[in-house]
Amino acid sequence: MLIARRSLFMGLLWTLLGAAPAFAQSLSGVETRANVEYARHDGQTLLGDAYMPAAPGKYPVVITVHGGGWQGGSKGAYRYWGPWLAQRGYVVFSVDYRLVKPGAKMYPQSVQDLRAAVQFVRSRAAEFKADPDRIALMGDSAGAHLAALVALGGETPVFARAYPDDPYATVNARVKAVVPVYGVFDMAQQWDHDLLSRPGDNIAEKFLGSPPFEDRKLYFEASPLSYAMKSSAAVSVLLANGTEDDVVDRAQTDAFFLALKQSGNFVRRYVMQGAGHYWLTDPIDEPGSYSGLFAPRLLRFLGERL
């Protein structure tokens, strides 16, 4: 029994030791800064994690936005993409934003938080080795919704100038590109979908604070689809979603893709056969990972459009 236990212990030890060099290598050439304060809204401190190439330079930036139905999740969701992109010449700033709490909606505050993150990165670009003229947004699910909304409609009055006392309130919040993955692009459609798929947790209604039959204009205003217009055609877009997504109907990406083509945006789409929801934040190097399949397409898009 003692020998068996010793053998098991040694096996685990060698497994851990074998994994250590791979982990160290995955972070080589990357400089990180955790819990950077990028804004303070209504008494709440908003934080982001920065991943930067270790070498001196001026690099394009990807601001990443986690999902979680606007009521959960954290900036740690991009702990794999941060180092991976930094090793390939990108600065990544993964942000938290204010989440829905029981009885309290969080629209448009979450959108305004993300705008502030763009303004912060642009203003403090030199500190983070960032190129202020080459900023992209990337998000999954609810994070994709926020990223697309800021990228296409972030300068509209409902989102802009909400916090005039912010140190960077007057800074431009426009971006060159956005990568929304299995996102919510039509809030009314999501409300309908939630009625069937999650009747006890209608995330669209929680986020906006009321159902569409009380304020349909609100649902239109909060939908990225509504901002796919010629005035936002300068933003390049890469869409991705899975064929088996049961959280966000793939028809939303279909409609958004068509609207972006009509408005003149440069837009590309990658459909993951057999994929459901949640896959973007899986380990990139994991065998069979949908993130791993998506990675070279993301890198090509960023290289060409950012």
Number of C-alpha atoms within 10 A of each C-alpha: 6 7 8 9 10 11 12 11 12 12 12 12 12 11 11 11 11 11 11 12 10 11 10 10 10 14 17 14 16 22 17 18 12 13 14 15 14 24 23 16 17 8 7 10 14 20 21 25 23 22 28 28 24 15 12 8 14 18 23 22 32 30 25 30 30 28 26 16 22 25 19 14 17 18 19 17 20 23 15 18 21 26 24 20 21 26 21 13 20 26 30 32 28 30 26 24 29 20 20 21 13 8 8 12 20 19 19 16 18 21 25 22 25 31 26 27 25 27 24 21 23 24 16 15 19 14 8 23 20 24 19 19 15 19 26 26 28 26 27 29 26 27 30 27 30 33 32 31 27 27 30 27 26 24 16 11 9 14 21 20 17 15 18 10 11 17 15 21 17 13 16 17 22 23 25 18 27 30 28 29 29 31 30 30 30 23 26 22 18 21 21 15 18 20 14 10 14 12 12 9 12 19 22 27 18 22 22 20 17 15 17 19 9 9 12 13 11 17 23 17 17 24 22 25 26 17 26 25 17 12 13 17 19 17 23 25 28 21 22 21 29 22 14 15 16 13 19 24 20 20 12 19 24 14 13 21 20 13 17 23 15 13 16 17 20 15 19 16 16 14 15 18 11 10 16 18 18 19 19 26 19 17 16 19 14 10 9 9 17 23 21 17 14 16 18 11 15 18 13 11 18 24 12 9 16 19
